[in-house]
């Protein structure tokens, strides 16, 4: 399994995707093809936290007047399944590893992964 979950309207996602050879990866545009409960569970196996997968920059937070301080793990899970913008992206998922988000540390880890 090699999947990348991203948004085609996210310039940061596209910039990161262009850095790597993804020929044998499944590219999933999450607005068109949202993550499934099973995929979210697979991601959770690696992170042990739905909050880690959650984008606290989502515009939906303000629109829905969500108070992040009050959210539980179950709340994060439900929100992640409810709307695609709640997923931190891009997410690179393999059988053995997960890489989440666009921060510098994650992009460096991806570089090391692809160089191996």
C-alpha positions as CSV (number, residue, x, y, z in Angstrom):
1,X,0.0,0.0,0.0
2,X,1.3,3.4,-1.0
3,X,-1.2,6.2,-0.9
4,X,-1.0,10.0,-0.9
5,X,-4.0,12.0,0.4
6,X,-4.0,15.6,-0.8
7,X,-6.0,18.5,-2.2
8,X,-5.5,19.6,-5.8
9,X,-6.4,23.2,-4.7
10,X,-3.6,23.3,-2.1
11,X,-0.5,24.8,-3.6
12,X,1.6,23.4,-0.7
13,X,0.4,19.9,-1.3
14,X,1.1,20.1,-5.0
15,X,4.6,21.6,-4.3
16,X,5.5,18.7,-2.0
17,X,4.0,16.0,-4.4
18,X,6.2,17.4,-7.3
19,X,9.4,16.7,-5.2
20,X,8.9,12.9,-5.3
21,X,8.5,10.1,-7.8
22,X,5.0,8.9,-7.1
23,X,4.5,6.8,-10.2
24,X,3.6,3.7,-8.2
25,X,1.6,5.5,-5.5
26,X,-2.2,5.9,-5.4
27,X,-3.0,9.6,-5.4
28,X,-6.2,10.4,-3.6
29,X,-7.7,13.9,-4.0
30,X,-9.7,14.0,-0.8
31,X,-12.3,16.6,-1.9
32,X,-13.4,14.3,-4.8
33,X,-12.7,11.0,-3.1
34,X,-12.9,11.5,0.8
35,X,-11.0,9.3,3.2
36,X,-13.0,6.3,4.4
37,X,-13.4,5.1,7.9
38,X,-11.1,2.2,7.2
39,X,-8.4,4.5,5.9
40,X,-8.7,6.8,8.9
41,X,-8.4,3.8,11.2
42,X,-5.2,2.7,9.3
43,X,-3.7,6.2,9.8
44,X,-4.7,6.1,13.4
45,X,-2.8,2.8,13.9
46,X,0.4,4.8,13.2
47,X,-0.4,8.0,15.1
48,X,-2.5,6.6,18.0
49,X,-4.2,10.1,17.8
50,X,-6.9,11.6,15.7
51,X,-5.8,15.0,16.8
52,X,-2.4,14.4,15.1
53,X,-4.3,13.9,11.8
54,X,-6.5,17.0,12.4
55,X,-5.8,20.3,10.7
56,X,-6.2,23.1,13.1
57,X,-6.0,25.6,10.2
58,X,-9.3,24.3,8.6
59,X,-11.6,27.1,7.6
60,X,-14.5,24.9,8.9
61,X,-13.4,25.5,12.5
62,X,-14.4,29.1,12.3
63,X,-17.5,28.5,10.2
64,X,-18.8,25.9,12.6
65,X,-17.6,27.8,15.7
66,X,-15.7,24.8,17.0
67,X,-13.8,25.2,20.3
68,X,-10.7,23.1,19.8
69,X,-10.0,23.1,23.5
70,X,-13.2,21.0,24.1
71,X,-12.7,18.4,21.5
72,X,-12.2,14.7,22.4
73,X,-10.5,12.0,20.3
74,X,-14.0,10.9,19.2
75,X,-14.8,14.4,18.2
76,X,-11.7,14.6,16.1
77,X,-12.5,11.3,14.4
78,X,-16.0,12.4,13.6
79,X,-14.9,15.7,12.2
80,X,-12.2,14.0,10.1
81,X,-14.8,11.8,8.5
82,X,-17.3,14.6,8.1
83,X,-15.3,17.1,6.0
84,X,-12.1,16.8,3.9
85,X,-10.5,20.1,5.1
86,X,-10.1,18.7,8.6
87,X,-7.3,16.3,7.4
88,X,-3.8,17.6,7.7
89,X,-2.2,17.2,4.4
90,X,-0.6,15.8,2.5
91,X,-0.6,12.4,4.1
92,X,1.7,9.7,2.7
93,X,0.7,6.3,3.9
94,X,2.5,3.0,3.4
95,X,2.3,-0.4,5.1
96,X,4.9,0.6,7.6
97,X,5.0,4.4,7.9
98,X,2.9,7.6,7.8
99,X,4.0,11.1,6.9
100,X,1.6,13.9,7.8
101,X,1.5,17.5,6.9
102,X,3.7,20.1,5.2
103,X,6.0,21.1,8.0
104,X,9.8,21.1,7.3
105,X,10.5,18.1,9.6
106,X,7.9,16.0,7.7
107,X,9.2,17.0,4.3
108,X,12.8,16.1,5.4
109,X,11.5,12.7,6.6
110,X,9.9,12.1,3.2
111,X,13.1,13.0,1.4
112,X,14.9,10.4,3.5
113,X,12.2,7.8,2.9
114,X,12.3,8.3,-0.9
115,X,16.2,8.4,-0.9
116,X,16.3,5.0,0.8
